[in-house]
Amino acid sequence: MTEFKKILLAIDGSEGSYKAASFAADLAARLGAKVTLLYVASDKDTDGFIAKPTYVTGENVLIAHRFDRAKKYLEEVGASYDTLLELGDPADMIVTIGDKGYDAIVVGSRGLSGLRELVLGSVSQKVVQTSRIPVLVVP
């Protein structure tokens, strides 16, 4: 049976990602797993996106507040975690990082696109289709 000791949790600031965070926190606490909170700032033109990251001078990207709610869930159950920020295509980065020693990826079913008519968000759908490790999609 596969053990889940390292879980990658994708956070984008959406309600869906925080539902995934709550699920991942409970799962990590039950399994004794460590969670990595991952935020991927899109490298594409973000002017049209609701989730546009805030850039400051130098190479710093202010996104720490997007981790706060997920950290709270993890701390409430005593789960171990760390955070990771990457720049690139969100789905591609989630899969690439997931392949680097993680046992599972947890994502929300929908992110910040605002397209509620989609059954599964484009990022979560691409992650499910391309990942080589288990992906848990939280509705």
Backbone as JSON Lines, residues from 0, in Angstrom:
{"i":0,"aa":"M","n":[0.85,-1.19,0.0],"ca":[0.0,0.0,0.0],"c":[0.88,1.24,0.0]}
{"i":1,"aa":"T","n":[0.5,2.22,-0.79],"ca":[1.25,3.46,-0.89],"c":[1.1,4.29,0.38]}
{"i":2,"aa":"E","n":[2.23,4.81,0.86],"ca":[2.19,5.7,2.01],"c":[2.24,7.14,1.53]}
{"i":3,"aa":"F","n":[1.44,7.98,2.14],"ca":[1.47,9.41,1.85],"c":[2.22,10.09,2.99]}
{"i":4,"aa":"K","n":[3.49,10.36,2.76],"ca":[4.31,11.05,3.77],"c":[4.64,12.48,3.37]}
{"i":5,"aa":"K","n":[4.58,12.75,2.06],"ca":[4.83,14.11,1.55],"c":[3.7,14.47,0.6]}
{"i":6,"aa":"I","n":[2.94,15.5,0.98],"ca":[1.79,15.93,0.2],"c":[2.05,17.34,-0.33]}
{"i":7,"aa":"L","n":[1.81,17.53,-1.62],"ca":[1.91,18.84,-2.24],"c":[0.51,19.42,-2.34]}
{"i":8,"aa":"L","n":[0.3,20.59,-1.74],"ca":[-1.0,21.25,-1.73],"c":[-0.91,22.55,-2.51]}
{"i":9,"aa":"A","n":[-1.65,22.63,-3.6],"ca":[-1.65,23.83,-4.44],"c":[-2.65,24.84,-3.89]}
{"i":10,"aa":"I","n":[-2.16,26.06,-3.66],"ca":[-2.99,27.15,-3.14],"c":[-3.0,28.27,-4.16]}
{"i":11,"aa":"D","n":[-4.19,28.82,-4.45],"ca":[-4.25,29.97,-5.34],"c":[-5.06,31.13,-4.75]}
{"i":12,"aa":"G","n":[-5.52,30.97,-3.52],"ca":[-6.3,32.03,-2.89],"c":[-7.8,31.88,-3.1]}
{"i":13,"aa":"S","n":[-8.23,30.86,-3.81],"ca":[-9.66,30.64,-4.05],"c":[-10.27,29.84,-2.91]}
{"i":14,"aa":"E","n":[-11.59,29.9,-2.81],"ca":[-12.3,29.09,-1.81],"c":[-12.04,27.61,-2.05]}
{"i":15,"aa":"G","n":[-11.98,27.22,-3.32],"ca":[-11.7,25.82,-3.66],"c":[-10.36,25.36,-3.13]}
{"i":16,"aa":"S","n":[-9.36,26.22,-3.21],"ca":[-8.03,25.82,-2.71],"c":[-8.02,25.75,-1.19]}
{"i":17,"aa":"Y","n":[-8.85,26.58,-0.53],"ca":[-8.9,26.5,0.94],"c":[-9.68,25.27,1.41]}
{"i":18,"aa":"K","n":[-10.67,24.83,0.62],"ca":[-11.34,23.55,0.92],"c":[-10.34,22.42,0.79]}
{"i":19,"aa":"A","n":[-9.5,22.49,-0.24],"ca":[-8.45,21.49,-0.42],"c":[-7.47,21.53,0.72]}
{"i":20,"aa":"A","n":[-7.17,22.72,1.22],"ca":[-6.24,22.87,2.35],"c":[-6.8,22.23,3.61]}
{"i":21,"aa":"S","n":[-8.08,22.42,3.86],"ca":[-8.7,21.81,5.04],"c":[-8.65,20.29,4.94]}
{"i":22,"aa":"F","n":[-8.96,19.77,3.75],"ca":[-8.9,18.32,3.51],"c":[-7.48,17.81,3.71]}
{"i":23,"aa":"A","n":[-6.5,18.51,3.11],"ca":[-5.1,18.08,3.21],"c":[-4.6,18.12,4.64]}
{"i":24,"aa":"A","n":[-5.05,19.1,5.41],"ca":[-4.65,19.19,6.82],"c":[-5.14,17.97,7.59]}
{"i":25,"aa":"D","n":[-6.4,17.62,7.4],"ca":[-6.95,16.43,8.08],"c":[-6.22,15.16,7.64]}
{"i":26,"aa":"L","n":[-5.98,15.04,6.35],"ca":[-5.29,13.88,5.82],"c":[-3.87,13.78,6.39]}
{"i":27,"aa":"A","n":[-3.16,14.89,6.39],"ca":[-1.79,14.91,6.91],"c":[-1.75,14.55,8.39]}
{"i":28,"aa":"A","n":[-2.69,15.06,9.15],"ca":[-2.72,14.76,10.59],"c":[-2.96,13.27,10.82]}
{"i":29,"aa":"R","n":[-3.85,12.68,10.05],"ca":[-4.16,11.25,10.21],"c":[-3.01,10.35,9.78]}
{"i":30,"aa":"L","n":[-2.28,10.79,8.75],"ca":[-1.22,9.95,8.19],"c":[0.18,10.3,8.68]}
{"i":31,"aa":"G","n":[0.28,11.39,9.43],"ca":[1.61,11.84,9.87],"c":[2.45,12.36,8.71]}
{"i":32,"aa":"A","n":[1.79,12.93,7.72],"ca":[2.48,13.42,6.52],"c":[2.85,14.9,6.67]}
{"i":33,"aa":"K","n":[3.86,15.29,5.9],"ca":[4.26,16.69,5.82],"c":[3.64,17.28,4.56]}
{"i":34,"aa":"V","n":[3.14,18.51,4.67],"ca":[2.49,19.19,3.55],"c":[3.36,20.35,3.08]}
{"i":35,"aa":"T","n":[3.51,20.47,1.79],"ca":[4.13,21.65,1.2],"c":[3.04,22.47,0.55]}
{"i":36,"aa":"L","n":[2.87,23.7,1.03],"ca":[1.92,24.64,0.43],"c":[2.61,25.29,-0.76]}
{"i":37,"aa":"L","n":[2.03,25.16,-1.92],"ca":[2.63,25.7,-3.14],"c":[1.74,26.76,-3.75]}
{"i":38,"aa":"Y","n":[2.32,27.92,-4.03],"ca":[1.64,28.96,-4.79],"c":[2.48,29.19,-6.05]}
{"i":39,"aa":"V","n":[1.82,29.15,-7.2],"ca":[2.51,29.4,-8.46],"c":[2.0,30.72,-9.03]}
{"i":40,"aa":"A","n":[2.89,31.7,-9.1],"ca":[2.56,32.97,-9.74],"c":[2.7,32.77,-11.24]}
{"i":41,"aa":"S","n":[1.65,33.07,-11.98],"ca":[1.66,32.85,-13.43],"c":[2.69,33.74,-14.1]}
{"i":42,"aa":"D","n":[3.4,33.17,-15.04],"ca":[4.39,33.93,-15.8],"c":[3.77,34.57,-17.04]}
{"i":43,"aa":"K","n":[2.48,34.4,-17.22],"ca":[1.79,35.0,-18.37],"c":[1.26,36.38,-17.99]}
{"i":44,"aa":"D","n":[0.79,37.1,-18.97],"ca":[0.19,38.4,-18.71],"c":[-1.02,38.2,-17.8]}
{"i":45,"aa":"T","n":[-0.99,38.79,-16.62],"ca":[-2.04,38.55,-15.63],"c":[-3.03,39.69,-15.52]}
{"i":46,"aa":"D","n":[-3.01,40.65,-16.4],"ca":[-3.91,41.79,-16.28],"c":[-5.38,41.4,-16.21]}
{"i":47,"aa":"G","n":[-5.78,40.36,-16.91],"ca":[-7.18,39.97,-16.93],"c":[-7.58,39.03,-15.82]}
{"i":48,"aa":"F","n":[-6.66,38.62,-14.98],"ca":[-6.98,37.64,-13.95],"c":[-7.34,38.3,-12.63]}
{"i":49,"aa":"I","n":[-8.26,37.69,-11.93],"ca":[-8.64,38.14,-10.59],"c":[-7.48,37.91,-9.63]}
{"i":50,"aa":"A","n":[-6.73,36.84,-9.84],"ca":[-5.69,36.42,-8.89],"c":[-4.34,37.02,-9.2]}
{"i":51,"aa":"K","n":[-4.3,38.2,-9.81],"ca":[-3.01,38.8,-10.18],"c":[-2.14,38.99,-8.96]}
{"i":52,"aa":"P","n":[-0.95,38.42,-8.95],"ca":[-0.05,38.61,-7.81],"c":[0.45,40.05,-7.76]}
{"i":53,"aa":"T","n":[0.83,40.49,-6.59],"ca":[1.35,41.83,-6.4],"c":[2.86,41.78,-6.42]}
{"i":54,"aa":"Y","n":[3.46,42.47,-7.35],"ca":[4.91,42.48,-7.47],"c":[5.5,43.71,-6.79]}
{"i":55,"aa":"V","n":[6.65,43.54,-6.19],"ca":[7.35,44.64,-5.55],"c":[8.75,44.69,-6.14]}
{"i":56,"aa":"T","n":[9.55,45.65,-5.71],"ca":[10.89,45.79,-6.27],"c":[11.71,44.54,-6.06]}
{"i":57,"aa":"G","n":[12.66,44.36,-6.93],"ca":[13.51,43.17,-6.84],"c":[12.76,41.94,-7.31]}
{"i":58,"aa":"E","n":[13.07,40.81,-6.72],"ca":[12.45,39.56,-7.13],"c":[11.38,39.08,-6.16]}
{"i":59,"aa":"N","n":[10.99,39.92,-5.21],"ca":[10.01,39.52,-4.21],"c":[8.59,39.56,-4.75]}
{"i":60,"aa":"V","n":[7.82,38.56,-4.43],"ca":[6.41,38.53,-4.78],"c":[5.63,38.4,-3.48]}
{"i":61,"aa":"L","n":[4.7,39.32,-3.27],"ca":[3.93,39.3,-2.03],"c":[2.73,38.38,-2.17]}
{"i":62,"aa":"I","n":[2.85,37.19,-1.66],"ca":[1.74,36.24,-1.71],"c":[1.54,35.54,-0.38]}
{"i":63,"aa":"A","n":[2.33,35.88,0.61],"ca":[2.31,35.16,1.89],"c":[0.9,35.09,2.48]}
{"i":64,"aa":"H","n":[0.1,36.14,2.31],"ca":[-1.24,36.13,2.88],"c":[-2.11,35.02,2.29]}
{"i":65,"aa":"R","n":[-1.8,34.55,1.1],"ca":[-2.57,33.46,0.51],"c":[-2.33,32.14,1.24]}
{"i":66,"aa":"F","n":[-1.21,32.04,1.94],"ca":[-0.92,30.83,2.71],"c":[-1.57,30.85,4.1]}
{"i":67,"aa":"D","n":[-1.94,32.02,4.6],"ca":[-2.36,32.16,5.99],"c":[-3.49,31.22,6.39]}
{"i":68,"aa":"R","n":[-4.55,31.18,5.61],"ca":[-5.7,30.34,5.96],"c":[-5.33,28.85,5.95]}
{"i":69,"aa":"A","n":[-4.55,28.44,4.96],"ca":[-4.12,27.04,4.87],"c":[-3.2,26.7,6.04]}
{"i":70,"aa":"K","n":[-2.3,27.61,6.39],"ca":[-1.42,27.39,7.54],"c":[-2.24,27.2,8.82]}
{"i":71,"aa":"K","n":[-3.28,28.0,8.96],"ca":[-4.14,27.9,10.14],"c":[-4.74,26.5,10.25]}
{"i":72,"aa":"Y","n":[-5.25,25.97,9.14],"ca":[-5.83,24.62,9.14],"c":[-4.78,23.59,9.57]}
{"i":73,"aa":"L","n":[-3.59,23.7,9.02],"ca":[-2.52,22.75,9.33],"c":[-2.07,22.87,10.79]}
{"i":74,"aa":"E","n":[-1.96,24.07,11.28],"ca":[-1.55,24.28,12.67],"c":[-2.6,23.78,13.65]}
{"i":75,"aa":"E","n":[-3.88,23.94,13.31],"ca":[-4.96,23.47,14.18],"c":[-4.92,21.97,14.42]}
{"i":76,"aa":"V","n":[-4.45,21.21,13.43],"ca":[-4.4,19.75,13.58],"c":[-2.99,19.26,13.89]}
{"i":77,"aa":"G","n":[-2.04,20.18,14.01],"ca":[-0.66,19.82,14.36],"c":[0.12,19.18,13.23]}
{"i":78,"aa":"A","n":[-0.27,19.47,12.0],"ca":[0.44,18.9,10.84],"c":[1.67,19.73,10.51]}
{"i":79,"aa":"S","n":[2.7,19.06,10.09],"ca":[3.95,19.7,9.69],"c":[3.81,20.23,8.27]}
{"i":80,"aa":"Y","n":[4.36,21.42,8.01],"ca":[4.26,21.99,6.67],"c":[5.42,22.94,6.38]}
{"i":81,"aa":"D","n":[5.59,23.23,5.09],"ca":[6.47,24.29,4.65],"c":[5.79,24.97,3.47]}
{"i":82,"aa":"T","n":[6.37,26.05,2.98],"ca":[5.77,26.78,1.88],"c":[6.76,26.89,0.72]}
{"i":83,"aa":"L","n":[6.2,27.04,-0.46],"ca":[7.02,27.13,-1.66],"c":[6.32,28.06,-2.65]}
{"i":84,"aa":"L","n":[7.08,28.97,-3.22],"ca":[6.59,29.89,-4.23],"c":[7.35,29.63,-5.52]}
{"i":85,"aa":"E","n":[6.63,29.5,-6.61],"ca":[7.26,29.29,-7.91],"c":[6.63,30.24,-8.92]}
{"i":86,"aa":"L","n":[7.34,30.49,-10.0],"ca":[6.85,31.32,-11.09],"c":[6.76,30.46,-12.33]}
{"i":87,"aa":"G","n":[5.61,30.46,-13.0],"ca":[5.46,29.67,-14.21],"c":[4.0,29.36,-14.47]}
{"i":88,"aa":"D","n":[3.78,28.4,-15.34],"ca":[2.43,27.93,-15.62],"c":[1.98,27.1,-14.41]}
{"i":89,"aa":"P","n":[0.86,27.46,-13.76],"ca":[0.47,26.76,-12.53],"c":[0.38,25.24,-12.66]}
{"i":90,"aa":"A","n":[-0.34,24.73,-13.65],"ca":[-0.5,23.28,-13.78],"c":[0.84,22.59,-14.02]}
{"i":91,"aa":"D","n":[1.63,23.15,-14.92],"ca":[2.93,22.55,-15.23],"c":[3.84,22.52,-14.0]}
{"i":92,"aa":"M","n":[3.85,23.62,-13.25],"ca":[4.71,23.68,-12.06],"c":[4.23,22.72,-10.98]}
{"i":93,"aa":"I","n":[2.94,22.61,-10.79],"ca":[2.4,21.68,-9.78],"c":[2.84,20.26,-10.1]}
{"i":94,"aa":"V","n":[2.7,19.86,-11.35],"ca":[3.09,18.5,-11.77],"c":[4.6,18.31,-11.65]}
{"i":95,"aa":"T","n":[5.37,19.27,-12.12],"ca":[6.83,19.17,-12.07],"c":[7.33,19.03,-10.64]}
{"i":96,"aa":"I","n":[6.81,19.86,-9.76],"ca":[7.24,19.8,-8.35],"c":[6.72,18.52,-7.69]}
{"i":97,"aa":"G","n":[5.51,18.13,-8.03],"ca":[4.96,16.89,-7.48],"c":[5.82,15.68,-7.8]}
{"i":98,"aa":"D","n":[6.44,15.69,-8.96],"ca":[7.31,14.58,-9.38],"c":[8.64,14.54,-8.61]}
{"i":99,"aa":"K","n":[8.91,15.56,-7.82],"ca":[10.18,15.63,-7.09],"c":[10.05,15.09,-5.67]}
{"i":100,"aa":"G","n":[9.57,13.87,-5.56],"ca":[9.56,13.2,-4.27],"c":[8.29,13.29,-3.45]}
{"i":101,"aa":"Y","n":[7.22,13.8,-4.03],"ca":[5.94,13.86,-3.3],"c":[5.15,12.58,-3.55]}
{"i":102,"aa":"D","n":[4.3,12.23,-2.6],"ca":[3.48,11.03,-2.7],"c":[2.11,11.31,-3.29]}
{"i":103,"aa":"A","n":[1.65,12.57,-3.18],"ca":[0.33,12.94,-3.67],"c":[0.25,14.45,-3.84]}
{"i":104,"aa":"I","n":[-0.66,14.86,-4.7],"ca":[-0.97,16.27,-4.92],"c":[-2.42,16.48,-4.52]}
{"i":105,"aa":"V","n":[-2.69,17.56,-3.8],"ca":[-4.06,17.91,-3.44],"c":[-4.37,19.28,-4.07]}
{"i":106,"aa":"V","n":[-5.47,19.34,-4.81],"ca":[-5.91,20.59,-5.45],"c":[-7.41,20.75,-5.25]}
{"i":107,"aa":"G","n":[-7.87,21.98,-5.37],"ca":[-9.3,22.25,-5.38],"c":[-9.85,21.98,-6.77]}
{"i":108,"aa":"S","n":[-11.14,21.73,-6.85],"ca":[-11.72,21.42,-8.16],"c":[-11.83,22.64,-9.05]}
{"i":109,"aa":"R","n":[-11.93,23.82,-8.45],"ca":[-11.98,25.06,-9.22],"c":[-11.16,26.12,-8.52]}
{"i":110,"aa":"G","n":[-10.52,26.95,-9.32],"ca":[-9.7,28.02,-8.78],"c":[-10.34,29.37,-8.97]}
{"i":111,"aa":"L","n":[-9.54,30.34,-9.32],"ca":[-9.98,31.73,-9.4],"c":[-10.45,32.16,-10.79]}
{"i":112,"aa":"S","n":[-10.63,31.25,-11.7],"ca":[-10.99,31.65,-13.06],"c":[-12.37,32.3,-13.13]}
{"i":113,"aa":"G","n":[-13.25,31.94,-12.21],"ca":[-14.59,32.51,-12.24],"c":[-15.52,31.83,-13.22]}
{"i":114,"aa":"L","n":[-15.06,30.81,-13.9],"ca":[-15.89,30.11,-14.88],"c":[-16.6,28.95,-14.2]}
{"i":115,"aa":"R","n":[-17.68,29.24,-13.53],"ca":[-18.39,28.24,-12.74],"c":[-19.02,27.14,-13.58]}
{"i":116,"aa":"E","n":[-19.18,27.4,-14.88],"ca":[-19.81,26.38,-15.7],"c":[-18.91,25.18,-15.94]}
{"i":117,"aa":"L","n":[-17.64,25.32,-15.64],"ca":[-16.73,24.19,-15.82],"c":[-16.87,23.23,-14.65]}
{"i":118,"aa":"V","n":[-16.96,21.96,-14.94],"ca":[-17.07,20.96,-13.89],"c":[-15.76,20.86,-13.11]}
{"i":119,"aa":"L","n":[-14.65,20.89,-13.81],"ca":[-13.34,20.81,-13.19],"c":[-12.51,21.96,-13.75]}
{"i":120,"aa":"G","n":[-11.85,22.71,-12.89],"ca":[-11.05,23.84,-13.33],"c":[-9.94,23.41,-14.29]}
{"i":121,"aa":"S","n":[-9.5,24.34,-15.12],"ca":[-8.5,24.0,-16.13],"c":[-7.17,23.57,-15.51]}
{"i":122,"aa":"V","n":[-6.77,24.19,-14.4],"ca":[-5.51,23.8,-13.75],"c":[-5.64,22.42,-13.14]}
{"i":123,"aa":"S","n":[-6.7,22.2,-12.36],"ca":[-6.85,20.88,-11.73],"c":[-7.02,19.79,-12.78]}
{"i":124,"aa":"Q","n":[-7.72,20.08,-13.86],"ca":[-7.9,19.09,-14.93],"c":[-6.56,18.73,-15.56]}
{"i":125,"aa":"K","n":[-5.74,19.71,-15.84],"ca":[-4.44,19.45,-16.45],"c":[-3.53,18.67,-15.49]}
{"i":126,"aa":"V","n":[-3.61,19.0,-14.2],"ca":[-2.8,18.28,-13.21],"c":[-3.21,16.81,-13.18]}
{"i":127,"aa":"V","n":[-4.52,16.56,-13.14],"ca":[-5.02,15.18,-13.13],"c":[-4.55,14.43,-14.37]}
{"i":128,"aa":"Q","n":[-4.6,15.07,-15.51],"ca":[-4.26,14.4,-16.78],"c":[-2.77,14.14,-16.95]}
{"i":129,"aa":"T","n":[-1.91,14.94,-16.32],"ca":[-0.48,14.83,-16.6],"c":[0.37,14.34,-15.43]}
{"i":130,"aa":"S","n":[-0.18,14.28,-14.25],"ca":[0.61,13.87,-13.09],"c":[0.9,12.37,-13.11]}
{"i":131,"aa":"R","n":[2.09,12.01,-12.64],"ca":[2.45,10.6,-12.51],"c":[2.23,10.08,-11.09]}
{"i":132,"aa":"I","n":[1.79,10.97,-10.2],"ca":[1.48,10.56,-8.82],"c":[0.01,10.82,-8.56]}
{"i":133,"aa":"P","n":[-0.56,10.22,-7.52],"ca":[-1.98,10.42,-7.24],"c":[-2.33,11.89,-7.03]}
{"i":134,"aa":"V","n":[-3.48,12.28,-7.56],"ca":[-3.99,13.63,-7.4],"c":[-5.35,13.54,-6.73]}
{"i":135,"aa":"L","n":[-5.5,14.23,-5.61],"ca":[-6.78,14.27,-4.91],"c":[-7.42,15.61,-5.23]}
{"i":136,"aa":"V","n":[-8.58,15.58,-5.88],"ca":[-9.29,16.79,-6.24],"c":[-10.44,16.97,-5.27]}
{"i":137,"aa":"V","n":[-10.42,18.08,-4.54],"ca":[-11.42,18.34,-3.5],"c":[-12.49,19.26,-4.07]}
{"i":138,"aa":"P","n":[-13.75,18.82,-4.04],"ca":[-14.84,19.65,-4.59],"c":[-15.16,20.85,-3.71]}
